[in-house]
Amino acid sequence: MTPEQAAVDVPAHVVDYLSSHNTLTLATASPSGVPHASTFLYVNDGSTLYFWTRPGTVTARHVEQNPVVSFAIDEYTKDLRQTRGVQGSAECNVVLNGETIARVADLFGQKFPELSPGTTMSISFFRIVPTELQFIDNTEAGGRSEDGTFGADFSRERAYSVFADLPFQRTDSVLGELQTVKVDAGEVVVRQGGPADKFFILVDGAVEVEQQDESGATSVSSLGPGHFFGEVAIMRGTPRAATVRATAPSTLIAVDRDVFRDLVAQSLGMTADFDQVVRARLRAGDEES
């Protein structure tokens, strides 16, 4: 097992899915928030993904300026009941270590033997290390809308989160900071591009997550009781990446941004430099300094 695999504990069926597919759609953004999406061939080493592109592309420029990305891996089907795929948010960086470049090039050669061998001097390899992975599998849930309206709900499993096992120890002192939020069906909880001012836990009800890319296309997924959202934007200090709307009368627990950051910082015994927390957890054991 490589250091990248050891750093991220992902269910075997999710890793198997990543290994069995060839292309991913990668969404990046400029420092000012201008989005861009491209599709790439990829290889994986456990849950760590690698792709290549030329240094002058929009994707390469965006990653250099803003390493926070999101991606999707799935297959086309006309029957939404057969939809399966992986969606994730991640940290993406160019690979600079020569030994790693050689290993990744070899992985590409093994996975895509039909590609002609050639020099890697004119391209750059990039590593995608997930901060969160969600596995979609409608073959079990059926993918049908619960209220009978047009469309489908996606059966979503949180497979990994870099924040999932943070050692929260101040639950007694933070209880007074929790806010109960009740919303009706159709009400927007957070809006894409809005400020990351609260962390949310869904207690009961249901919400849908809508994310619009630069072409105007919208992806929709559903969350149920026990799911939480908003932590990545708070930790990163970035705008909301998606709109979350209630699809049924719902109750949520909300924690203000500063309270959430202080809670995590004190649990870790550190100052609230959360970008360093995320980077340290993602790169633990990485062979590159």
Backbone as CSV, one residue per row, in Angstrom:
resi,resn,N_x,N_y,N_z,CA_x,CA_y,CA_z,C_x,C_y,C_z
1,MET,0.850,-1.194,0.000,0.000,0.000,0.000,0.884,1.241,0.000
2,THR,0.563,2.205,-0.844,1.352,3.422,-0.952,0.947,4.413,0.125
3,PRO,1.740,5.458,0.356,1.383,6.471,1.343,0.057,7.126,1.050
4,GLU,-0.248,7.370,-0.256,-1.520,7.995,-0.574,-2.684,7.110,-0.153
5,GLN,-2.573,5.808,-0.375,-3.635,4.897,0.012,-3.786,4.851,1.523
6,ALA,-2.670,4.833,2.240,-2.725,4.727,3.684,-3.360,5.955,4.309
7,ALA,-3.209,7.123,3.655,-3.694,8.360,4.238,-5.208,8.485,4.143
8,VAL,-5.837,7.763,3.241,-7.272,7.893,3.013,-7.916,6.518,3.088
9,ASP,-8.769,6.312,4.082,-9.425,5.027,4.290,-10.768,5.039,3.582
10,VAL,-10.831,4.444,2.400,-12.024,4.459,1.554,-12.522,3.033,1.376
11,PRO,-13.840,2.806,1.422,-14.374,1.450,1.236,-13.872,0.803,-0.052
12,ALA,-13.664,-0.511,0.000,-13.072,-1.234,-1.128,-13.925,-1.119,-2.384
13,HIS,-15.270,-1.122,-2.242,-16.107,-1.077,-3.439,-15.990,0.263,-4.161
14,VAL,-15.657,1.329,-3.414,-15.464,2.629,-4.049,-14.134,2.648,-4.805
15,VAL,-13.082,2.100,-4.194,-11.787,2.008,-4.874,-11.906,1.139,-6.124
16,ASP,-12.657,0.036,-6.032,-12.861,-0.835,-7.199,-13.556,-0.075,-8.319
17,TYR,-14.529,0.759,-7.953,-15.234,1.549,-8.971,-14.259,2.513,-9.648
18,LEU,-13.430,3.186,-8.868,-12.446,4.106,-9.439,-11.506,3.374,-10.396
19,SER,-11.106,2.165,-10.033,-10.165,1.403,-10.863,-10.788,0.931,-12.167
20,SER,-12.100,0.768,-12.183,-12.770,0.189,-13.345,-13.179,1.217,-14.389
21,HIS,-12.944,2.495,-14.137,-13.340,3.530,-15.084,-12.124,4.291,-15.600
22,ASN,-12.334,5.042,-16.667,-11.216,5.638,-17.393,-11.192,7.158,-17.414
23,THR,-12.339,7.812,-17.306,-12.383,9.261,-17.459,-13.047,9.915,-16.257
24,LEU,-12.605,11.118,-15.967,-13.225,11.923,-14.917,-13.473,13.321,-15.465
25,THR,-14.489,13.965,-14.933,-14.753,15.370,-15.225,-14.283,16.180,-14.031
26,LEU,-13.371,17.098,-14.273,-12.750,17.875,-13.207,-13.218,19.317,-13.281
27,ALA,-13.700,19.834,-12.163,-14.129,21.226,-12.071,-13.114,22.014,-11.259
28,THR,-12.615,23.085,-11.840,-11.664,23.965,-11.169,-12.242,25.374,-11.152
29,ALA,-11.560,26.267,-10.430,-12.004,27.660,-10.393,-10.791,28.557,-10.244
30,SER,-10.884,29.727,-10.838,-9.830,30.729,-10.679,-9.922,31.339,-9.282
31,PRO,-8.902,32.078,-8.850,-8.982,32.717,-7.534,-10.192,33.625,-7.373
32,SER,-10.692,34.174,-8.482,-11.871,35.046,-8.408,-13.179,34.276,-8.507
33,GLY,-13.085,32.940,-8.627,-14.290,32.122,-8.615,-14.848,31.779,-9.979
34,VAL,-14.113,32.055,-11.069,-14.585,31.698,-12.409,-14.395,30.196,-12.608
35,PRO,-15.474,29.435,-12.845,-15.346,27.966,-12.917,-14.930,27.482,-14.298
36,HIS,-14.417,26.256,-14.326,-14.035,25.609,-15.583,-14.137,24.104,-15.375
37,ALA,-14.637,23.382,-16.380,-14.748,21.926,-16.286,-14.131,21.286,-17.522
38,SER,-13.366,20.210,-17.321,-12.747,19.459,-18.415,-12.769,17.984,-18.077
39,THR,-12.683,17.150,-19.116,-12.675,15.705,-18.948,-11.286,15.159,-19.265
40,PHE,-10.803,14.232,-18.428,-9.458,13.706,-18.576,-9.450,12.187,-18.405
41,LEU,-8.507,11.519,-19.079,-8.163,10.151,-18.722,-7.484,10.184,-17.359
42,TYR,-7.671,9.136,-16.566,-7.032,9.117,-15.260,-6.609,7.703,-14.893
43,VAL,-5.705,7.635,-13.936,-5.366,6.375,-13.267,-5.517,6.622,-11.776
44,ASN,-5.643,5.555,-11.013,-5.768,5.716,-9.563,-4.787,4.816,-8.832
45,ASP,-4.377,5.284,-7.671,-3.583,4.490,-6.733,-4.381,4.532,-5.432
46,GLY,-5.233,3.514,-5.228,-6.208,3.599,-4.156,-7.218,4.673,-4.492
47,SER,-7.446,5.586,-3.572,-8.402,6.672,-3.817,-7.728,7.917,-4.389
48,THR,-6.417,7.897,-4.537,-5.703,9.019,-5.127,-5.742,8.892,-6.648
49,LEU,-6.100,9.967,-7.313,-6.254,9.974,-8.766,-5.144,10.807,-9.399
50,TYR,-4.765,10.415,-10.621,-3.758,11.152,-11.377,-4.277,11.379,-12.799
51,PHE,-4.010,12.562,-13.320,-4.311,12.855,-14.731,-3.174,13.710,-15.281
52,TRP,-3.175,13.892,-16.581,-2.143,14.732,-17.173,-2.791,15.766,-18.075
53,THR,-2.136,16.897,-18.205,-2.541,17.940,-19.139,-1.320,18.794,-19.443
54,ARG,-1.430,19.644,-20.417,-0.309,20.512,-20.765,-0.273,21.721,-19.822
55,PRO,0.908,22.234,-19.532,1.040,23.285,-18.522,0.255,24.558,-18.819
56,GLY,-0.017,24.845,-20.100,-0.678,26.099,-20.437,-2.191,26.050,-20.448
57,THR,-2.794,24.907,-20.120,-4.253,24.797,-20.165,-4.901,25.577,-19.028
58,VAL,-6.202,25.859,-19.206,-6.954,26.549,-18.156,-6.927,25.742,-16.866
59,THR,-7.084,24.415,-16.993,-7.069,23.566,-15.802,-5.755,23.709,-15.051
60,ALA,-4.633,23.636,-15.748,-3.323,23.740,-15.098,-3.145,25.094,-14.423
61,ARG,-3.583,26.157,-15.087,-3.450,27.497,-14.499,-4.324,27.628,-13.259
62,HIS,-5.549,27.114,-13.346,-6.445,27.193,-12.187,-5.871,26.449,-10.990
63,VAL,-5.382,25.220,-11.222,-4.859,24.412,-10.118,-3.667,25.096,-9.465
64,GLU,-2.824,25.732,-10.269,-1.673,26.439,-9.717,-2.116,27.573,-8.792
65,GLN,-3.227,28.233,-9.155,-3.697,29.385,-8.387,-4.658,28.994,-7.265
66,ASN,-5.385,27.888,-7.461,-6.420,27.478,-6.506,-6.520,25.956,-6.530
67,PRO,-5.928,25.255,-5.561,-5.860,23.791,-5.612,-7.155,23.071,-5.241
68,VAL,-8.190,23.801,-4.835,-9.448,23.164,-4.435,-10.254,22.823,-5.688
69,VAL,-10.602,21.554,-5.871,-11.315,21.101,-7.063,-12.460,20.180,-6.654
70,SER,-13.314,19.882,-7.611,-14.310,18.822,-7.447,-14.309,17.986,-8.716
71,PHE,-14.818,16.748,-8.606,-14.767,15.864,-9.770,-15.921,14.879,-9.725
72,ALA,-16.191,14.282,-10.879,-17.229,13.256,-10.997,-16.745,12.169,-11.938
73,ILE,-17.048,10.927,-11.570,-16.741,9.756,-12.393,-18.020,8.933,-12.459
74,ASP,-18.523,8.705,-13.649,-19.768,7.945,-13.771,-19.864,7.362,-15.172
75,GLU,-20.971,6.685,-15.452,-21.189,6.118,-16.777,-22.564,6.515,-17.277
76,TYR,-22.697,6.622,-18.589,-23.967,7.038,-19.172,-24.984,5.903,-19.135
77,THR,-26.205,6.234,-18.745,-27.308,5.288,-18.816,-28.613,6.058,-18.996
78,LYS,-29.508,5.522,-19.805,-30.817,6.140,-19.978,-31.740,5.839,-18.805
79,ASP,-31.445,4.772,-18.086,-32.272,4.351,-16.955,-31.631,4.848,-15.664
80,LEU,-32.248,5.866,-15.052,-31.670,6.449,-13.851,-31.610,5.463,-12.691
81,ARG,-32.382,4.391,-12.774,-32.328,3.367,-11.732,-31.009,2.591,-11.787
82,GLN,-30.276,2.731,-12.868,-28.990,2.051,-13.017,-27.800,2.993,-12.827
83,THR,-28.070,4.227,-12.404,-27.009,5.219,-12.249,-26.059,4.839,-11.120
84,ARG,-24.774,4.869,-11.407,-23.731,4.667,-10.404,-22.605,5.663,-10.689
85,GLY,-21.906,6.058,-9.659,-20.812,6.988,-9.883,-20.180,7.444,-8.585
86,VAL,-19.111,8.209,-8.735,-18.400,8.797,-7.605,-18.307,10.298,-7.825
87,GLN,-18.625,11.050,-6.789,-18.432,12.497,-6.811,-17.565,12.873,-5.630
88,GLY,-16.729,13.885,-5.803,-15.847,14.243,-4.704,-15.334,15.656,-4.793
89,SER,-14.869,16.148,-3.649,-14.083,17.372,-3.588,-12.671,16.966,-3.202
90,ALA,-11.699,17.775,-3.557,-10.319,17.315,-3.420,-9.341,18.471,-3.427
91,GLU,-8.099,18.122,-3.118,-6.965,19.011,-3.285,-6.151,18.483,-4.467
92,CYS,-5.815,19.361,-5.387,-5.107,18.961,-6.604,-3.798,19.734,-6.718
93,ASN,-2.729,19.016,-7.022,-1.418,19.652,-7.158,-0.622,18.961,-8.252
94,VAL,0.285,19.708,-8.866,1.159,19.145,-9.882,2.155,18.218,-9.212
95,VAL,2.498,17.117,-9.887,3.484,16.161,-9.386,4.870,16.612,-9.845
96,LEU,5.782,16.797,-8.893,7.116,17.294,-9.212,8.194,16.251,-8.991
97,ASN,7.933,15.270,-8.164,8.934,14.256,-7.846,9.149,13.319,-9.032
98,GLY,10.400,13.159,-9.463,10.696,12.353,-10.650,10.295,10.903,-10.508
99,GLU,10.497,10.332,-9.326,10.137,8.934,-9.097,8.623,8.737,-9.204
100,THR,7.876,9.697,-8.653,6.419,9.605,-8.735,5.938,9.771,-10.169
101,ILE,6.555,10.691,-10.913,6.187,10.883,-12.321,6.386,9.581,-13.095
102,ALA,7.517,8.903,-12.867,7.784,7.643,-13.562,6.738,6.586,-13.191
103,ARG,6.365,6.541,-11.909,5.380,5.546,-11.469,4.012,5.821,-12.080
104,VAL,3.616,7.096,-12.126,2.320,7.447,-12.690,2.300,7.174,-14.194
105,ALA,3.403,7.499,-14.880,3.488,7.205,-16.312,3.346,5.714,-16.563
106,ASP,3.934,4.898,-15.679,3.813,3.448,-15.811,2.367,2.998,-15.582
107,LEU,1.684,3.610,-14.626,0.271,3.290,-14.386,-0.570,3.600,-15.621
108,PHE,-0.289,4.729,-16.278,-1.003,5.068,-17.509,-0.711,4.037,-18.603
109,GLY,0.556,3.620,-18.700,0.905,2.623,-19.705,0.214,1.298,-19.481
110,GLN,0.032,0.900,-18.211,-0.646,-0.348,-17.905,-2.145,-0.260,-18.170
111,LYS,-2.737,0.882,-17.861,-4.189,1.015,-17.994,-4.591,1.309,-19.424
112,PHE,-3.735,2.028,-20.146,-4.054,2.418,-21.523,-2.924,1.973,-22.461
113,PRO,-2.759,0.662,-22.653,-1.644,0.163,-23.469,-1.744,0.570,-24.935
114,GLU,-2.960,0.958,-25.373,-3.113,1.349,-26.773,-2.529,2.721,-27.061
115,LEU,-2.283,3.503,-26.011,-1.694,4.822,-26.221,-0.231,4.673,-26.585
116,SER,0.213,5.463,-27.555,1.606,5.375,-27.992,2.518,5.932,-26.907
117,PRO,3.606,5.236,-26.599,4.554,5.770,-25.611,5.229,7.011,-26.164
118,GLY,5.588,7.912,-25.308,6.250,9.134,-25.753,6.834,9.872,-24.569
119,THR,7.431,11.020,-24.838,8.061,11.797,-23.785,7.017,12.444,-22.888
120,THR,7.367,12.636,-21.629,6.490,13.334,-20.691,6.964,14.771,-20.469
121,MET,7.930,15.211,-21.279,8.502,16.543,-21.066,7.508,17.659,-21.340
122,SER,6.549,17.450,-22.256,5.638,18.527,-22.651,4.324,18.497,-21.889
123,ILE,4.191,17.589,-20.929,2.959,17.502,-20.152,3.291,17.535,-18.662
124,SER,2.257,17.762,-17.864,2.403,17.714,-16.413,1.398,16.723,-15.850
125,PHE,1.842,15.944,-14.875,0.943,15.053,-14.155,0.436,15.774,-12.904
126,PHE,-0.829,15.532,-12.589,-1.447,16.152,-11.423,-2.024,15.073,-10.518
127,ARG,-1.907,15.296,-9.224,-2.449,14.383,-8.224,-3.724,14.978,-7.627
128,ILE,-4.785,14.170,-7.530,-6.041,14.564,-6.891,-6.192,13.735,-5.620
129,VAL,-6.132,14.394,-4.460,-6.302,13.707,-3.181,-7.643,14.134,-2.584
130,PRO,-8.604,13.226,-2.450,-9.957,13.612,-2.019,-9.995,14.154,-0.595
131,THR,-10.799,15.197,-0.406,-11.191,15.631,0.929,-12.542,15.027,1.294
132,GLU,-13.327,14.697,0.269,-14.614,14.046,0.500,-14.976,13.228,-0.734
133,LEU,-15.506,12.037,-0.522,-15.974,11.177,-1.598,-17.391,10.729,-1.290
134,GLN,-18.241,10.738,-2.309,-19.590,10.213,-2.170,-19.848,9.237,-3.317
135,PHE,-20.382,8.086,-2.959,-20.643,7.022,-3.929,-22.137,6.976,-4.205
136,ILE,-22.509,7.072,-5.479,-23.913,7.051,-5.893,-24.218,5.689,-6.488
137,ASP,-25.271,5.048,-5.994,-25.669,3.742,-6.507,-27.198,3.636,-6.455
138,ASN,-27.829,3.866,-7.594,-29.289,3.797,-7.674,-29.790,2.389,-7.959
139,THR,-28.870,1.439,-8.153,-29.322,0.075,-8.460,-30.003,-0.566,-7.265
140,GLU,-29.694,-0.061,-6.057,-30.342,-0.572,-4.852,-31.586,0.222,-4.516
141,ALA,-31.481,1.584,-4.592,-32.580,2.441,-4.145,-33.643,2.655,-5.218
142,GLY,-33.309,2.389,-6.462,-34.304,2.545,-7.516,-34.284,3.897,-8.184
143,GLY,-33.740,4.935,-7.510,-33.598,6.242,-8.134,-34.896,6.916,-8.470
144,ARG,-35.952,6.682,-7.703,-37.233,7.301,-7.993,-37.492,8.461,-7.047
145,SER,-38.167,9.481,-7.569,-38.530,10.619,-6.753,-39.591,10.206,-5.749
146,GLU,-39.366,10.532,-4.457,-40.287,10.094,-3.422,-41.651,10.744,-3.530
147,ASP,-41.719,11.973,-4.038,-43.010,12.650,-4.090,-43.704,12.494,-5.436
148,GLY,-43.149,11.662,-6.319,-43.797,11.385,-7.592,-43.593,12.443,-8.647
149,THR,-42.790,13.481,-8.384,-42.559,14.522,-9.364,-41.534,14.065,-10.380
150,PHE,-41.426,14.849,-11.456,-40.468,14.507,-12.500,-39.056,14.511,-11.933
151,GLY,-38.245,13.565,-12.381,-36.856,13.518,-11.958,-36.580,12.303,-11.107
152,ALA,-35.401,12.305,-10.506,-34.991,11.156,-9.709,-34.111,11.606,-8.565
153,ASP,-34.189,10.876,-7.479,-33.272,11.091,-6.363,-32.093,10.144,-6.524
154,PHE,-30.930,10.586,-6.096,-29.741,9.769,-6.194,-29.396,9.208,-4.819
155,SER,-29.224,7.901,-4.766,-28.853,7.241,-3.523,-27.375,7.493,-3.270
156,ARG,-27.078,8.244,-2.218,-25.737,8.777,-2.011,-25.164,8.266,-0.696
157,GLU,-23.947,7.708,-0.761,-23.226,7.206,0.413,-21.964,8.035,0.609
158,ARG,-21.821,8.628,1.790,-20.582,9.349,2.083,-19.493,8.315,2.344
159,ALA,-18.568,8.185,1.401,-17.543,7.147,1.480,-16.316,7.589,2.258
160,TYR,-16.063,8.893,2.277,-14.881,9.394,2.976,-15.025,10.890,3.152
161,SER,-14.563,11.397,4.291,-14.449,12.837,4.499,-13.212,13.099,5.340
162,VAL,-12.413,14.050,4.920,-11.214,14.401,5.659,-11.559,14.971,7.030
163,PHE,-12.804,15.423,7.190,-13.235,16.031,8.444,-13.997,15.065,9.341
164,ALA,-14.240,13.826,8.867,-15.190,12.944,9.544,-14.742,12.543,10.940
165,ASP,-13.435,12.389,11.159,-12.995,11.877,12.455,-12.257,12.914,13.288
166,LEU,-12.550,14.205,13.053,-11.939,15.218,13.901,-12.403,15.014,15.348
167,PRO,-11.501,15.116,16.312,-11.830,14.749,17.688,-12.573,15.847,18.440
168,PHE,-13.877,15.975,18.202,-14.667,16.961,18.919,-14.777,16.555,20.387
169,GLN,-14.296,17.425,21.283,-14.267,17.098,22.697,-15.035,18.086,23.559
170,ARG,-15.512,19.185,22.981,-16.160,20.214,23.773,-17.668,20.202,23.586
171,THR,-18.271,19.044,23.455,-19.702,18.983,23.188,-20.523,19.614,24.295
172,ASP,-20.047,19.497,25.549,-20.808,20.061,26.650,-20.849,21.580,26.579
173,SER,-19.729,22.192,26.198,-19.659,23.647,26.176,-20.219,24.262,24.904
174,VAL,-20.421,23.447,23.871,-20.908,24.004,22.615,-22.414,23.850,22.460
175,LEU,-23.051,23.108,23.361,-24.485,22.878,23.216,-25.262,24.180,23.154
176,GLY,-24.823,25.154,23.922,-25.525,26.427,23.922,-25.382,27.207,22.639
177,GLU,-24.426,26.811,21.813,-24.188,27.516,20.548,-24.983,26.924,19.391
178,LEU,-25.604,25.764,19.603,-26.339,25.116,18.527,-27.663,25.825,18.270
179,GLN,-27.999,25.961,16.996,-29.246,26.607,16.604,-30.127,25.597,15.871
180,THR,-31.393,25.540,16.237,-32.336,24.690,15.529,-32.987,25.496,14.413
181,VAL,-32.913,24.962,13.206,-33.462,25.633,12.033,-34.521,24.735,11.414
182,LYS,-35.717,25.258,11.239,-36.797,24.516,10.593,-37.123,25.177,9.261
183,VAL,-37.210,24.386,8.216,-37.487,24.908,6.877,-38.616,24.112,6.242
184,ASP,-39.370,24.771,5.392,-40.449,24.115,4.664,-39.941,23.581,3.333
185,ALA,-40.691,22.677,2.739,-40.338,22.141,1.424,-40.220,23.285,0.419
186,GLY,-39.147,23.271,-0.348,-38.909,24.303,-1.342,-38.051,25.455,-0.855
187,GLU,-37.818,25.534,0.443,-37.037,26.638,1.001,-35.543,26.389,0.826
188,VAL,-34.813,27.417,0.424,-33.370,27.323,0.226,-32.668,27.482,1.566
189,VAL,-31.797,26.522,1.882,-31.013,26.579,3.114,-29.742,27.385,2.880
190,VAL,-28.995,27.054,1.841,-27.832,27.832,1.431,-27.851,27.921,-0.087
191,ARG,-27.229,28.967,-0.600,-27.236,29.186,-2.041,-25.815,29.182,-2.587
192,GLN,-25.625,28.549,-3.761,-24.313,28.480,-4.399,-23.750,29.880,-4.604
193,GLY,-22.491,30.066,-4.205,-21.851,31.367,-4.321,-22.028,32.250,-3.108
194,GLY,-22.914,31.849,-2.189,-23.159,32.633,-0.988,-22.078,32.436,0.053
195,PRO,-22.114,33.224,1.116,-21.077,33.125,2.155,-21.209,31.848,2.969
196,ALA,-20.069,31.309,3.388,-20.056,30.108,4.226,-20.117,30.537,5.682
197,ASP,-21.330,30.797,6.167,-21.476,31.354,7.506,-21.943,30.336,8.539
198,LYS,-22.385,29.130,8.101,-22.880,28.132,9.044,-22.554,26.722,8.560
199,PHE,-22.383,25.834,9.538,-22.262,24.399,9.316,-23.603,23.768,9.703
200,PHE,-24.100,22.817,8.886,-25.437,22.267,9.092,-25.397,20.750,9.253
201,ILE,-26.249,20.251,10.145,-26.518,18.824,10.289,-28.009,18.622,10.082
202,LEU,-28.374,17.722,9.183,-29.785,17.454,8.898,-30.306,16.436,9.911
203,VAL,-31.258,16.860,10.749,-31.806,15.996,11.794,-32.942,15.147,11.248
204,ASP,-33.893,15.768,10.577,-34.954,15.018,9.919,-35.429,15.785,8.693
205,GLY,-36.120,15.066,7.814,-36.549,15.654,6.553,-35.621,15.249,5.418
206,ALA,-35.555,16.063,4.385,-34.725,15.756,3.218,-34.378,17.046,2.492
207,VAL,-33.188,17.084,1.916,-32.763,18.231,1.117,-32.154,17.729,-0.176
208,GLU,-32.138,18.588,-1.178,-31.442,18.275,-2.415,-30.309,19.269,-2.605
209,VAL,-29.225,18.768,-3.184,-28.036,19.581,-3.422,-27.940,19.841,-4.914
210,GLU,-27.951,21.100,-5.296,-27.878,21.488,-6.712,-26.587,22.239,-6.951
211,GLN,-25.813,21.777,-7.939,-24.553,22.435,-8.277,-24.550,22.742,-9.760
212,GLN,-24.376,24.008,-10.096,-24.416,24.443,-11.491,-23.010,24.734,-11.975
213,ASP,-22.661,24.168,-13.156,-21.340,24.431,-13.704,-21.390,25.611,-14.659
214,GLU,-20.252,25.925,-15.277,-20.161,27.123,-16.110,-21.045,27.066,-17.349
215,SER,-21.421,25.863,-17.794,-22.280,25.731,-18.967,-23.750,25.902,-18.625
216,GLY,-24.053,25.999,-17.335,-25.438,26.112,-16.899,-26.069,24.793,-16.533
217,ALA,-25.348,23.681,-16.752,-25.879,22.361,-16.408,-25.918,22.212,-14.889
218,THR,-26.958,21.559,-14.405,-27.152,21.406,-12.969,-27.144,19.933,-12.589
219,SER,-26.348,19.587,-11.579,-26.368,18.239,-11.034,-27.127,18.270,-9.720
220,VAL,-27.937,17.236,-9.489,-28.797,17.197,-8.320,-28.586,15.892,-7.565
221,SER,-28.479,15.976,-6.254,-28.401,14.790,-5.411,-29.189,15.068,-4.136
222,SER,-29.420,14.017,-3.365,-30.260,14.139,-2.173,-29.486,13.759,-0.916
223,LEU,-29.836,14.411,0.192,-29.280,14.086,1.502,-30.424,13.820,2.468
224,GLY,-30.195,12.903,3.397,-31.209,12.563,4.383,-30.703,12.783,5.796
225,PRO,-31.491,12.410,6.800,-31.106,12.599,8.199,-29.734,12.019,8.506
226,GLY,-28.951,12.784,9.266,-27.607,12.365,9.633,-26.522,12.930,8.749
227,HIS,-26.877,13.403,7.548,-25.886,14.013,6.677,-25.579,15.432,7.161
228,PHE,-24.390,15.901,6.860,-24.022,17.273,7.204,-23.399,17.929,5.988
229,PHE,-23.392,19.252,5.984,-22.838,19.984,4.850,-22.385,21.368,5.311
230,GLY,-21.501,21.953,4.520,-21.022,23.303,4.793,-19.638,23.364,5.398
231,GLU,-19.061,22.195,5.790,-17.782,22.223,6.503,-16.613,22.588,5.598
232,VAL,-16.656,22.145,4.332,-15.523,22.410,3.445,-15.384,23.905,3.179
233,ALA,-16.492,24.568,2.861,-16.443,26.005,2.575,-15.985,26.797,3.798
234,ILE,-16.420,26.383,4.995,-15.994,27.078,6.209,-14.509,26.895,6.446
235,MET,-14.031,25.659,6.336,-12.623,25.390,6.601,-11.727,26.072,5.578
236,ARG,-12.209,26.152,4.343,-11.420,26.756,3.278,-11.612,28.265,3.196
237,GLY,-12.700,28.791,3.769,-12.988,30.202,3.634,-13.409,30.574,2.230
238,THR,-14.139,29.661,1.563,-14.584,29.880,0.186,-16.103,30.009,0.134
239,PRO,-16.658,30.546,-0.950,-18.118,30.624,-1.070,-18.743,29.233,-1.154
240,ARG,-20.047,29.170,-0.934,-20.771,27.915,-1.048,-20.618,27.335,-2.453
241,ALA,-20.366,26.030,-2.528,-20.150,25.378,-3.816,-21.445,24.876,-4.434
242,ALA,-22.551,24.883,-3.674,-23.812,24.343,-4.179,-24.971,24.992,-3.447
243,THR,-26.146,24.887,-4.050,-27.387,25.312,-3.413,-28.036,24.105,-2.754
244,VAL,-28.461,24.264,-1.512,-29.143,23.199,-0.791,-30.573,23.660,-0.520
245,ARG,-31.547,22.863,-0.980,-32.963,23.225,-0.873,-33.736,22.080,-0.228
246,ALA,-34.615,22.403,0.693,-35.427,21.381,1.346,-36.441,20.805,0.366
247,THR,-36.580,19.492,0.344,-37.594,18.830,-0.484,-38.755,18.322,0.364
248,ALA,-38.646,18.508,1.671,-39.698,18.147,2.618,-39.501,19.029,3.845
249,PRO,-40.522,19.205,4.668,-40.311,19.939,5.919,-39.149,19.314,6.688
250,SER,-38.165,20.126,7.066,-36.918,19.592,7.611,-36.469,20.376,8.838
251,THR,-35.746,19.656,9.698,-35.135,20.272,10.873,-33.626,20.090,10.776
252,LEU,-32.894,21.177,10.975,-31.445,21.138,10.913,-30.856,21.758,12.172
253,ILE,-29.669,21.326,12.510,-28.869,21.969,13.543,-27.822,22.817,12.835
254,ALA,-27.731,24.087,13.211,-26.770,24.993,12.595,-25.753,25.455,13.625
255,VAL,-24.506,25.556,13.194,-23.422,26.064,14.028,-22.770,27.216,13.278
256,ASP,-22.688,28.366,13.916,-22.068,29.513,13.270,-20.628,29.221,12.876
257,ARG,-20.192,29.859,11.821,-18.851,29.650,11.262,-17.757,29.756,12.321
258,ASP,-17.744,30.851,13.080,-16.662,31.069,14.036,-16.688,30.043,15.158
259,VAL,-17.887,29.656,15.598,-18.000,28.636,16.642,-17.462,27.309,16.126
260,PHE,-17.822,26.958,14.883,-17.358,25.702,14.299,-15.836,25.686,14.176
261,ARG,-15.272,26.777,13.694,-13.817,26.837,13.528,-13.111,26.768,14.879
262,ASP,-13.647,27.484,15.883,-13.030,27.446,17.208,-13.125,26.049,17.813
263,LEU,-14.253,25.389,17.595,-14.452,24.047,18.134,-13.416,23.080,17.568
264,VAL,-13.241,23.127,16.254,-12.269,22.239,15.619,-10.857,22.590,16.051
265,ALA,-10.551,23.886,16.111,-9.210,24.311,16.496,-8.871,23.852,17.904
266,GLN,-9.792,24.015,18.845,-9.513,23.614,20.222,-9.452,22.101,20.350
267,SER,-10.255,21.387,19.543,-10.204,19.929,19.582,-8.850,19.418,19.116
268,LEU,-8.255,20.142,18.175,-6.957,19.730,17.642,-5.796,20.348,18.414
269,GLY,-6.116,21.247,19.359,-5.068,21.880,20.132,-4.193,22.769,19.290
270,MET,-4.818,23.589,18.435,-4.040,24.410,17.515,-4.770,25.709,17.264
271,THR,-4.130,26.593,16.525,-4.788,27.803,16.077,-5.649,27.476,14.880
272,ALA,-6.525,28.385,14.529,-7.526,28.102,13.497,-6.984,28.318,12.093
273,ASP,-5.837,27.742,11.786,-5.285,27.789,10.430,-5.726,26.512,9.729
274,PHE,-6.963,26.507,9.238,-7.563,25.264,8.782,-7.040,24.812,7.432
275,ASP,-6.522,25.724,6.638,-5.934,25.281,5.384,-4.757,24.362,5.670
276,GLN,-4.009,24.667,6.730,-2.891,23.807,7.113,-3.377,22.466,7.650
277,VAL,-4.509,22.474,8.367,-5.084,21.215,8.851,-5.411,20.305,7.686
278,VAL,-6.111,20.842,6.705,-6.529,20.039,5.561,-5.317,19.513,4.812
279,ARG,-4.351,20.376,4.561,-3.163,19.953,3.814,-2.402,18.869,4.573
280,ALA,-2.300,19.031,5.886,-1.569,18.042,6.665,-2.262,16.686,6.620
281,ARG,-3.595,16.679,6.706,-4.328,15.418,6.697,-4.288,14.771,5.323
282,LEU,-4.297,15.586,4.266,-4.265,15.038,2.919,-2.895,14.468,2.575
283,ARG,-1.863,15.091,3.080,-0.516,14.732,2.647,0.245,13.901,3.671
284,ALA,-0.469,13.457,4.708,0.193,12.630,5.714,0.810,11.414,5.047
285,GLY,2.083,11.245,5.241,2.766,10.083,4.693,3.171,10.216,3.246
286,ASP,2.872,11.356,2.622,3.234,11.542,1.210,4.746,11.499,1.057
287,GLU,5.222,10.857,0.008,6.657,10.709,-0.154,7.318,12.004,-0.606
288,GLU,6.529,13.002,-1.042,7.129,14.250,-1.495,7.149,15.247,-0.361
289,SER,8.248,15.944,-0.188,8.348,16.960,0.855,7.736,18.252,0.349
